[in-house]
């Protein structure tokens, strides 16, 4: 007799939920039954009792036989594909593909003999058709026309996406390894900045990096949209929307069409910009104060310029469609009801298509138009920054960052509906750098709904984030393979890994990057199954190597020659202190102060001191460091020289390392306990430094 637990685990396996896992210490762990039930419930399954689990398992197992076509078909370019079609037994069926661009391709039926299935009293047969390997890259549609009609409404059509076998590197990277700059853009404030680093500063920084360091790219933090009202979430990795930009990065010095502003409006905007510049003096970035002033200035600009820029804005609207209007509507509603829609809005506003939402949109047309216009301004300035970087000689230019997820009560969560799982958050199990585990408070994609939607939300998000960029970094790229789901009310370590269709997700990523002419970097740090890195390598997605994490089997730092070629090699990352701070064990001090250690601080410090000592010794042995006990600035320079010995096609230099910063910008697993994402760029004395001084050569660590 099969137990309820066995049925539950079988259902979990059928839904792509792992029932066990290996932790960072190499110990084998079982997922608690309560966690499995919560995860399966979030995936839309009824697991209330044994009968419900049995019914759900039977439905999942027979799901392919219940519809004529799979919801989404993914084909690699050049590979013929065997497509299985289900119709009432004995019915004839014809299948063709409607290609992107309008052409039609009839599919050839293959010999295929299998026993029919009884599905709820209907005998269902299975036929096979060959999708030819010579279909062009793109988004197509499969159409099945059965004699007796489809088994269920709408199942006779499915998305067919033909993706590249491999995303080829840009020619400039194929020629030889290229170096670039890594920075959190909001940190980089010049004398003209309005309290926060902006898209104008990105252009200035990139031109300097190209000129002085022969840099070919600037990798920035996610520029995703945040809340349009206070309090604005400081983490760029917890955005309200990943599809749209945060207008806080708009540079008031370079507004499109500003030359047409009447003098009084120009004077008002300049006065507000001057007030915002006063915020540069703060040793914390005050996003709410910055946005209050910038928004006022931008509203003035919109009143005078918006009507005259309607055609340009309409072009953006045509590209983004209803999603842009929904986002702008959410911003308008947030201004009236606050940004936590699920907690504070009337229930009638929870559905973007509800009559109450439509009535609000109609009554606030000017406000909705303002937020649409803001997106056009931000996109225009980002494109201009990319133009400046490419004109300065960069082969790649701006590399944007794609966050893992979104705020659970943000614009995307409101608009995407059941494409996202509810009652669970994305996180990470305990690891070396956060031994309690992490809960990132982000709702994950539902794998089944993504497929049913033809991956449209994922595709449109990628197209938007690739716009105006030469590359894309995908944070936590293993999330395209599996994500750690943490049920609400459970500790971060009491979750489960949920599998995704990586062939579809990575293939679509490669297709959209190919169309954008962009390089893709996957942040594949942490606990990663070996085959995942092999798959990414096969598909042309670069990995990430951080010197502090690269160790050989002998317990010594991995020799630079042994680094991966297809990767971005760096010394540090934003989840660690800058290199000078790491050498002084700033990360240990922070974790001790915040109570994040699971072993005595003396033991933790001794282990980290041993690691740092091993790195120093290796640098000395290679002739890159004159003395093992050299000053931190010399060690940082040697570490970057170490990168220069790697075969890695991309090598990233953190701006924080160039200026000698020591403060961590983020401590994973914390919120208000540490000023995450709020610290401006600083020097070794922990005092803010200006972009003007960097560009003028007045500040900067030596880099040999």
DAPERA-V862469 format. One record per residue. N is the residue number from 1. RES is the residue in one small letter. SS is DSSP state (h for helix, s for strand, l for the rest). PHI is phi in whole degrees, -180 to 180 (none if undefined). PSI is psi in radians with two decimals (none if undefined). Layout:
N,RES,SS,PHI,PSI
N,RES,SS,PHI,PSI
This chain:
1,x,l,none,2.32
2,x,l,-82,2.26
3,x,l,-79,2.84
4,x,h,-60,-0.69
5,x,h,-62,-0.74
6,x,h,-64,-0.74
7,x,h,-62,-0.73
8,x,h,-62,-0.75
9,x,h,-69,-0.59
10,x,h,-66,-0.72
11,x,h,-63,-0.74
12,x,h,-59,-0.81
13,x,h,-62,-0.70
14,x,h,-66,-0.47
15,x,l,-94,0.06
16,x,l,82,0.43
17,x,s,-104,2.10
18,x,l,-72,2.37
19,x,l,-97,-0.08
20,x,s,-148,2.97
21,x,s,-164,2.88
22,x,s,-109,2.25
23,x,l,-85,3.14
24,x,l,-68,-0.29
25,x,l,-93,0.06
26,x,l,85,0.25
27,x,l,-93,2.43
28,x,s,-85,2.27
29,x,s,-129,2.57
30,x,s,-99,2.47
31,x,l,-76,2.23
32,x,l,-60,2.57
33,x,h,-59,-0.66
34,x,h,-62,-0.67
35,x,h,-68,-0.71
36,x,h,-61,-0.77
37,x,h,-62,-0.75
38,x,h,-65,-0.72
39,x,h,-66,-0.78
40,x,h,-65,-0.65
41,x,h,-62,-0.71
42,x,h,-65,-0.39
43,x,l,-90,0.15
44,x,l,90,0.21
45,x,l,-98,2.48
46,x,l,-89,1.99
47,x,l,-125,0.57
48,x,l,-64,-0.61
49,x,l,-151,-3.12
50,x,h,-62,-0.70
51,x,h,-64,-0.72
52,x,h,-65,-0.72
53,x,h,-64,-0.74
54,x,h,-62,-0.75
55,x,h,-64,-0.76
56,x,h,-63,-0.73
57,x,h,-63,-0.75
58,x,h,-64,-0.71
59,x,h,-65,-0.72
60,x,h,-66,-0.73
61,x,h,-66,-0.57
62,x,l,-97,0.07
63,x,h,-54,-0.77
64,x,h,-61,-0.49
65,x,h,-83,-0.14
66,x,h,-92,-0.07
67,x,l,-137,2.65
68,x,l,-64,-0.82
69,x,l,-124,2.70
70,x,l,-61,2.67
71,x,l,-64,-0.63
72,x,s,-142,2.40
73,x,s,-118,2.22
74,x,s,-115,2.22
75,x,s,-127,2.34
76,x,s,-81,2.41
77,x,l,-55,2.27
78,x,l,92,-0.20
79,x,l,-104,2.01
80,x,l,-59,2.59
81,x,s,-128,2.35
82,x,s,-91,2.01
83,x,s,-105,2.16
84,x,s,-95,2.31
85,x,s,-124,2.40
86,x,s,-117,2.23
87,x,s,-142,2.85
88,x,s,-52,2.33
89,x,l,-54,2.25
90,x,l,94,-0.17
91,x,l,-81,2.49
92,x,l,-81,2.64
93,x,s,-147,2.45
94,x,s,-121,2.50
95,x,s,-132,2.37
96,x,s,-140,2.91
97,x,s,-116,2.25
98,x,s,-96,1.88
99,x,l,-76,2.61
100,x,l,-58,2.14
101,x,l,110,-0.24
102,x,l,112,-0.30
103,x,l,-73,2.83
104,x,s,-120,2.49
105,x,s,-133,1.99
106,x,s,-79,2.41
107,x,l,-96,2.53
108,x,s,-88,2.28
109,x,s,-79,2.46
110,x,s,-106,2.75
111,x,l,-68,2.22
112,x,l,-159,1.94
113,x,l,-119,2.00
114,x,l,-139,2.76
115,x,l,-70,2.40
116,x,l,-68,2.83
117,x,s,-114,2.54
118,x,s,-91,2.00
119,x,s,-118,1.80
120,x,l,54,0.70
121,x,l,91,-0.08
122,x,s,-108,2.26
123,x,s,-83,2.09
124,x,s,-113,2.29
125,x,s,-104,2.92
126,x,s,-128,2.26
127,x,s,-119,2.78
128,x,s,-125,2.44
129,x,s,-132,2.63
130,x,s,-99,2.15
131,x,s,-87,2.03
132,x,l,-64,2.67
133,x,l,-80,-0.08
134,x,l,-98,0.28
135,x,l,-67,2.54
136,x,l,-73,2.74
137,x,l,-57,2.47
138,x,s,144,-3.07
139,x,s,-102,1.98
140,x,s,-118,-3.07
141,x,s,-139,2.31
142,x,s,-94,2.36
143,x,s,-125,2.17
144,x,s,-111,2.24
145,x,s,-118,1.81
146,x,s,-97,2.59
147,x,l,-59,-0.72
148,x,l,-97,0.15
149,x,l,85,2.94
150,x,l,-70,2.75
151,x,l,-71,-0.57
152,x,l,-144,2.63
153,x,l,-58,2.27
154,x,l,83,-0.07
155,x,l,-85,-0.03
156,x,l,-83,-0.07
157,x,s,-125,2.54
158,x,s,-150,2.66
159,x,s,-74,2.35
160,x,s,-122,2.07
161,x,s,-116,2.18
162,x,s,-101,2.08
163,x,s,-116,2.79
164,x,l,-67,2.61
165,x,l,-62,-0.64
166,x,l,-155,2.43
167,x,l,-86,1.97
168,x,l,-77,2.52
169,x,l,-69,2.59
170,x,l,-57,2.62
171,x,h,-56,-0.66
172,x,h,-65,-0.51
173,x,h,-85,-0.52
174,x,h,-67,-0.54
175,x,h,-63,-0.81
176,x,l,-169,2.84
177,x,l,-59,2.54
178,x,s,-126,2.49
179,x,s,-100,2.73
180,x,s,-155,3.08
181,x,s,-106,2.49
182,x,s,-114,2.29
183,x,s,-156,2.67
184,x,l,-91,1.93
185,x,h,-59,-0.69
186,x,h,-62,-0.38
187,x,h,-73,-0.42
188,x,l,-92,1.61
189,x,l,-111,2.25
190,x,l,-104,-3.13
191,x,l,-64,-0.45
192,x,l,-93,-0.08
193,x,l,-67,2.64
194,x,l,-102,1.09
195,x,l,85,-0.15
196,x,l,-157,2.58
197,x,l,-62,2.41
198,x,l,-131,-3.05
199,x,h,-70,-0.46
200,x,h,-68,-0.71
201,x,h,-64,-0.59
202,x,h,-60,-0.76
203,x,h,-63,-0.76
204,x,h,-64,-0.80
205,x,h,-62,-0.75
206,x,h,-66,-0.71
207,x,h,-63,-0.71
208,x,h,-65,-0.78
209,x,h,-63,-0.66
210,x,h,-67,-0.73
211,x,h,-73,-0.79
212,x,h,-93,-0.42
213,x,h,-127,0.17
214,x,l,52,0.66
215,x,l,-75,2.53
216,x,l,-113,0.01
217,x,s,-160,2.77
218,x,s,-128,1.97
219,x,s,-91,2.12
220,x,s,-114,2.92
221,x,l,-66,2.89
222,x,l,-56,2.36
223,x,l,-101,0.35
224,x,s,-61,2.76
225,x,s,-67,2.45
226,x,l,-110,-3.09
227,x,l,-61,2.46
228,x,l,-84,-0.01
229,x,l,-132,2.73
230,x,l,-72,2.56
231,x,l,-84,2.38
232,x,l,-84,2.23
233,x,l,-60,2.16
234,x,l,-73,-0.44
235,x,l,-77,2.13
236,x,l,-70,-0.17
237,x,l,-96,0.14
238,x,l,-132,1.13
239,x,s,-80,2.86
240,x,l,-79,-0.47
241,x,s,-150,2.38
242,x,s,-92,-0.16
243,x,s,-89,-0.42
244,x,s,-120,2.87
245,x,s,-95,2.71
246,x,l,-85,1.97
247,x,h,-69,-0.05
248,x,h,-64,-0.36
249,x,h,-84,-0.03
250,x,l,-66,2.36
251,x,l,-94,1.99
252,x,h,-66,-0.25
253,x,h,-76,-0.28
254,x,h,-139,0.88
255,x,l,-73,2.36
256,x,l,-59,2.25
257,x,l,79,0.20
258,x,h,-60,-0.44
259,x,h,-66,-0.24
260,x,h,-96,0.03
261,x,l,-71,2.41
262,x,l,-66,2.67
263,x,h,-56,-0.76
264,x,h,-60,-0.69
265,x,h,-67,-0.72
266,x,h,-61,-0.73
267,x,h,-65,-0.69
268,x,h,-65,-0.77
269,x,h,-64,-0.74
270,x,h,-63,-0.69
271,x,h,-65,-0.71
272,x,h,-67,-0.67
273,x,h,-64,-0.67
274,x,h,-63,-0.72
275,x,h,-65,-0.67
276,x,h,-67,-0.60
277,x,h,-63,-0.48
278,x,h,-61,-0.45
279,x,h,-71,-0.23
280,x,h,-63,-0.34
281,x,h,-77,-0.30
282,x,l,-72,2.59
283,x,l,-92,0.17
284,x,l,-133,2.52
285,x,l,-84,2.06
286,x,l,-102,1.55
287,x,h,-62,-0.65
288,x,h,-65,-0.75
289,x,h,-67,-0.70
290,x,h,-62,-0.85
291,x,h,-69,-0.59
292,x,h,-59,-0.73
293,x,h,-77,-0.76
294,x,h,-64,-0.73
295,x,h,-62,-0.71
296,x,h,-62,-0.75
297,x,h,-66,-0.70
298,x,h,-70,-0.59
299,x,h,-65,-0.67
300,x,h,-62,-0.79
301,x,h,-63,-0.71
302,x,h,-64,-0.71
303,x,h,-60,-0.59
304,x,h,-97,-0.41
305,x,h,-112,-0.42
306,x,l,-55,-0.82
307,x,h,-63,-0.66
308,x,h,-75,-0.21
309,x,h,-109,0.28
310,x,h,-60,-0.67
311,x,h,-66,-0.76
312,x,h,-64,-0.74
313,x,h,-66,-0.65
314,x,h,-62,-0.58
315,x,h,-65,-0.70
316,x,h,-65,-0.74
317,x,h,-60,-0.74
318,x,h,-62,-0.64
319,x,h,-75,-0.65
320,x,h,-93,-0.37
321,x,l,67,-2.63
322,x,h,-62,-0.49
323,x,h,-59,-0.65
324,x,h,-67,-0.73
325,x,h,-66,-0.72
326,x,h,-62,-0.76
327,x,h,-61,-0.82
328,x,h,-64,-0.62
329,x,h,-66,-0.75
330,x,h,-59,-0.74
331,x,h,-60,-0.73
332,x,h,-65,-0.75
333,x,h,-65,-0.66
334,x,h,-63,-0.61
335,x,h,-64,-0.48
336,x,h,-94,-0.63
337,x,h,-119,-0.03
338,x,l,93,2.89
339,x,l,-88,-0.12
340,x,l,-96,1.44
341,x,h,-63,-0.66
342,x,h,-74,-0.48
343,x,h,-89,-0.62
344,x,h,-121,-0.24
345,x,l,-84,2.66
346,x,l,-59,2.49
347,x,h,-54,-0.51
348,x,h,-67,-0.24
349,x,h,-98,0.02
350,x,l,-75,-0.34
351,x,l,-105,2.08
352,x,l,-59,-0.35
353,x,l,-101,0.12
354,x,l,-70,2.70
355,x,h,-57,-0.61
356,x,h,-68,-0.65
357,x,h,-68,-0.76
358,x,h,-63,-0.65
359,x,h,-67,-0.70
360,x,h,-62,-0.76
361,x,h,-61,-0.74
362,x,h,-68,-0.67
363,x,h,-76,-0.31
364,x,l,-124,0.75
365,x,h,-59,-0.69
366,x,h,-66,-0.73
367,x,h,-66,-0.75
368,x,h,-62,-0.73
369,x,h,-63,-0.62
370,x,h,-61,-0.79
371,x,h,-72,-0.54
372,x,h,-65,-0.78
373,x,h,-62,-0.69
374,x,h,-58,-0.71
375,x,h,-65,-0.65
376,x,h,-66,-0.73
377,x,h,-62,-0.82
378,x,h,-64,-0.76
379,x,h,-63,-0.69
380,x,h,-64,-0.76
381,x,h,-71,-0.62
382,x,h,-65,-0.74
383,x,h,-62,-0.67
384,x,h,-66,-0.70
385,x,h,-62,-0.74
386,x,h,-62,-0.72
387,x,h,-61,-0.74
388,x,h,-63,-0.73
389,x,h,-68,-0.73
390,x,h,-68,-0.65
391,x,h,-66,-0.47
392,x,l,-78,-0.10
393,x,l,112,0.05
394,x,l,-73,2.36
395,x,l,-81,-0.35
396,x,l,-117,-0.92
397,x,s,90,-2.38
398,x,s,-72,2.27
399,x,s,-114,1.99
400,x,s,-89,2.97
401,x,s,-123,2.35
402,x,s,-104,2.02
403,x,l,-67,2.78
404,x,l,-66,-0.70
405,x,l,-155,-2.76
406,x,s,-134,2.90
407,x,l,-66,2.38
408,x,l,-66,-0.30
409,x,l,-122,0.54
410,x,l,-96,-3.01
411,x,h,-63,-0.76
412,x,h,-67,-0.71
413,x,h,-62,-0.61
414,x,h,-70,-0.73
415,x,h,-83,-0.51
416,x,h,-87,-0.22
417,x,h,57,-2.31
418,x,h,-80,0.17
419,x,h,-68,-0.31
420,x,s,-108,2.52
421,x,l,-81,2.49
422,x,l,-115,2.66
423,x,l,86,0.07
424,x,s,-140,2.75
425,x,s,-126,2.68
426,x,s,-79,2.51
427,x,s,-162,-2.67
428,x,s,-149,2.46
429,x,l,-69,2.92
430,x,l,-53,2.44
431,x,s,-144,-3.05
432,x,l,-61,-0.59
433,x,l,-97,-0.19
434,x,s,-148,1.63
435,x,l,-79,0.01
436,x,l,-100,-0.09
437,x,l,85,3.00
438,x,s,-135,2.49
439,x,s,-121,2.00
440,x,l,-90,0.05
441,x,l,55,0.79
442,x,l,-131,2.28
443,x,l,-74,2.34
444,x,l,-85,2.79
445,x,s,-61,2.55
446,x,l,-89,2.06
447,x,h,-57,-0.71
448,x,h,-67,-0.71
449,x,h,-70,-0.63
450,x,h,-57,-0.81
451,x,h,-64,-0.74
452,x,h,-65,-0.50
453,x,l,-89,0.15
454,x,l,65,0.42
455,x,l,59,0.36
456,x,h,-59,-0.77
457,x,h,-61,-0.68
458,x,h,-67,-0.79
459,x,h,-61,-0.83
460,x,h,-68,-0.61
461,x,h,-63,-0.79
462,x,h,-62,-0.77
463,x,h,-60,-0.70
464,x,h,-69,-0.78
465,x,h,-74,-0.39
466,x,h,-84,-0.23
467,x,l,-66,2.22
468,x,l,78,0.30
469,x,l,-132,2.71
470,x,l,-101,-0.08
471,x,s,-164,2.91
472,x,s,-141,2.23
473,x,s,-97,2.27
474,x,s,-104,1.88
475,x,l,-66,2.40
476,x,l,51,1.00
477,x,h,-62,-0.34
478,x,h,-66,-0.20
479,x,h,-66,-0.26
480,x,h,-78,-0.15
481,x,l,-112,-0.83
482,x,s,-157,2.63
483,x,s,-129,2.57
484,x,s,-87,1.93
485,x,s,-94,2.21
486,x,s,-111,1.97
487,x,s,-64,2.53
488,x,l,-58,2.40
489,x,l,86,-0.06
490,x,l,-105,2.65
491,x,l,-68,2.69
492,x,l,-56,-0.52
493,x,l,-79,-0.10
494,x,l,-104,0.84
495,x,l,-115,-2.84
496,x,s,-151,2.61
497,x,s,-82,2.31
498,x,s,-113,2.25
499,x,s,-85,2.54
500,x,l,-119,2.83
501,x,l,-78,1.53
502,x,h,-66,-0.51
503,x,h,-61,-0.69
504,x,h,-73,-0.88
505,x,h,-66,-0.80
506,x,h,-69,-0.66
507,x,h,-63,-0.76
508,x,h,-66,-0.68
509,x,h,-58,-0.79
510,x,h,-64,-0.70
511,x,h,-64,-0.87
512,x,h,-69,-0.62
513,x,h,-68,-0.67
514,x,h,-59,-0.79
515,x,h,-67,-0.53
516,x,h,-87,-0.13
517,x,l,67,0.64
518,x,l,-113,2.65
519,x,s,-89,2.59
520,x,s,-122,2.29
521,x,s,-117,2.18
522,x,s,-100,2.20
523,x,l,-80,1.73
524,x,l,-112,0.73
525,x,l,-84,2.97
526,x,l,85,-2.72
527,x,l,-79,1.88
528,x,l,-129,2.22
529,x,l,-64,2.35
530,x,h,-53,-0.67
531,x,h,-66,-0.40
532,x,h,-65,-0.81
533,x,h,-63,-0.63
534,x,h,-65,-0.71
535,x,h,-65,-0.77
536,x,h,-63,-0.69
537,x,h,-61,-0.78
538,x,h,-61,-0.61
539,x,h,-91,0.00
540,x,l,85,0.29
541,x,l,-93,2.09
542,x,s,-69,2.56
543,x,s,-91,-2.97
544,x,s,-132,2.27
545,x,s,-124,2.16
546,x,s,-110,2.20
547,x,h,-53,-0.69
548,x,h,-67,-0.31
549,x,h,-104,-0.07
550,x,l,-96,1.86
551,x,s,-130,2.51
552,x,l,-85,3.02
553,x,l,-66,-0.31
554,x,l,-86,0.08
555,x,l,80,0.15
556,x,l,-108,2.80
557,x,s,-54,2.38
558,x,l,-62,2.24
559,x,l,-57,2.52
560,x,h,-59,-0.57
561,x,h,-66,-0.33
562,x,h,-91,-0.02
563,x,l,-65,2.72
564,x,l,-67,2.52
565,x,l,-76,-0.80
566,x,l,-88,1.32
567,x,s,-160,2.90
568,x,s,-97,1.99
569,x,s,-98,2.28
570,x,s,-137,2.90
571,x,l,-83,-0.75
572,x,l,-134,-3.07
573,x,l,-148,2.90
574,x,l,-68,-0.21
575,x,l,-91,0.09
576,x,l,-124,2.78
577,x,l,-64,2.76
578,x,l,-53,2.82
579,x,h,-58,-0.68
580,x,h,-63,-0.67
581,x,h,-71,-0.64
582,x,h,-64,-0.71
583,x,h,-61,-0.53
584,x,l,-93,0.21
585,x,l,60,0.68
586,x,h,-59,-0.62
587,x,h,-66,-0.63
588,x,h,-69,-0.75
589,x,h,-61,-0.72
590,x,h,-66,-0.82
591,x,h,-67,-0.58
592,x,h,-67,-0.78
593,x,h,-63,-0.59
594,x,l,-96,0.05
595,x,l,70,0.61
596,x,l,-99,0.03
597,x,l,-89,2.54
598,x,l,-111,0.11
599,x,l,-136,2.83
600,x,l,-55,2.51
601,x,h,-61,-0.58
602,x,h,-63,-0.70
603,x,h,-68,-0.74
604,x,h,-63,-0.79
605,x,h,-65,-0.71
606,x,h,-63,-0.71
607,x,h,-65,-0.74
608,x,h,-71,-0.65
609,x,h,-62,-0.68
610,x,h,-64,-0.69
611,x,h,-65,-0.81
612,x,h,-62,-0.72
613,x,h,-62,-0.71
614,x,h,-64,-0.67
615,x,h,-66,-0.80
616,x,h,-58,-0.78
617,x,h,-64,-0.72
618,x,h,-64,-0.71
619,x,h,-63,-0.70
620,x,h,-67,-0.75
621,x,h,-63,-0.55
622,x,l,-85,0.04
623,x,l,77,0.29
624,x,l,-94,-0.24
625,x,l,-134,2.14
626,x,l,-63,-0.72
627,x,l,-133,2.50
628,x,l,-60,-0.65
629,x,l,-96,0.56
630,x,l,-64,2.87
631,x,l,-65,2.65
632,x,h,-53,-0.69
633,x,h,-61,-0.64
634,x,h,-71,-0.64
635,x,h,-66,-0.72
636,x,h,-61,-0.76
637,x,h,-62,-0.71
638,x,h,-66,-0.65
639,x,h,-62,-0.66
640,x,h,-74,-0.53
641,x,h,-67,-0.61
642,x,h,-59,-0.78
643,x,h,-58,-0.63
644,x,l,-65,-0.27
645,x,l,-92,-0.11
646,x,l,-81,2.77
647,x,l,-85,0.03
648,x,l,-57,2.33
649,x,l,-70,-0.52
650,x,s,-123,2.43
651,x,s,-131,2.15
652,x,s,-106,2.34
653,x,s,-114,2.08
654,x,s,-72,2.30
655,x,h,-60,-0.58
656,x,h,-60,-0.62
657,x,h,-71,-0.62
658,x,h,-66,-0.56
659,x,h,-99,-0.03
660,x,l,82,0.35
661,x,l,-61,2.63
662,x,l,-124,-0.22
663,x,l,-87,2.40
664,x,l,-70,2.37
665,x,l,-83,-0.37
666,x,l,-154,2.43
667,x,l,-115,1.85
668,x,l,-54,2.51
669,x,l,84,0.13
670,x,l,-123,2.86
671,x,l,-125,-1.67
672,x,l,-84,-0.12
673,x,l,-65,-0.40
674,x,l,-139,2.55
675,x,l,-75,1.01
676,x,l,-57,2.36
677,x,l,65,0.26
678,x,l,-116,-0.07
679,x,l,-90,2.22
680,x,l,-74,2.87
681,x,l,-58,2.37
682,x,s,-138,2.87
683,x,l,-94,-3.00
684,x,l,-59,-0.43
685,x,l,-86,0.11
686,x,l,69,0.24
687,x,l,-99,2.47
688,x,s,-57,2.52
689,x,l,-119,2.67
690,x,l,-99,2.54
691,x,h,-59,-0.59
692,x,h,-59,-0.76
693,x,h,-69,-0.61
694,x,h,-64,-0.86
695,x,h,-64,-0.60
696,x,h,-78,-0.14
697,x,l,84,0.21
698,x,l,-82,-0.29
699,x,l,-137,2.46
700,x,l,153,2.36
701,x,l,-76,2.68
702,x,l,-69,2.40
703,x,l,-132,1.93
704,x,l,-81,none
